[in-house]
Amino acid sequence: MLNTSYGKASIKYTTVLPKGCIDELKDLTDKKIIPSVSQGIRLAVENFVAIQKRRAYESLICEAATDKAFIKRTMDMQNDFAAVDAEGEYEW
């Protein structure tokens, strides 16, 4: 479902886009695939931001996987909760 309720959180921002991209968005609008060119641009930006955030997170996770101090803290925490986790194992 398309999110069309941006309300007060929206900011009008002017940018320059290639004519071909705008023509493609207009074509999608004419075919009723997207409600407007603006909506298509918003969706593209939202998807781009989500992809970049996911890539940044994955990079941090890969970095953490090689950080011996991070791994030690994680294992220590897992061991600290091992007894608590085991208590309910057979109660269900």
C-alpha positions, 0 to 999 in steps of 0.5 A: 500500500502506498503511503500518501499521508506525509502531513506536517512532517513533509518538507518541500525540496527542489532537486534536478532529475534526469528527463528520462527518469521523469518521463518514466515516472509520468508513464507509470502515472499514466498507467495508474501504477503510481498516483503521481510523479511526486509519490514515485520520487518519495517511494524511490527515496524511501527505498534508497534510504532503507537500502543504505541503512541496511548496508550500513548496519550489515557493515557494522555487524561484519566489523563487530564479528571481527572485534574480539572485545565485542565477541567477548562481551557478547559471549559473557552476556550470553553466559550470564543469562544461560542459567535464567534461560535454562530454568524455563526450558522444561516448564512448558 
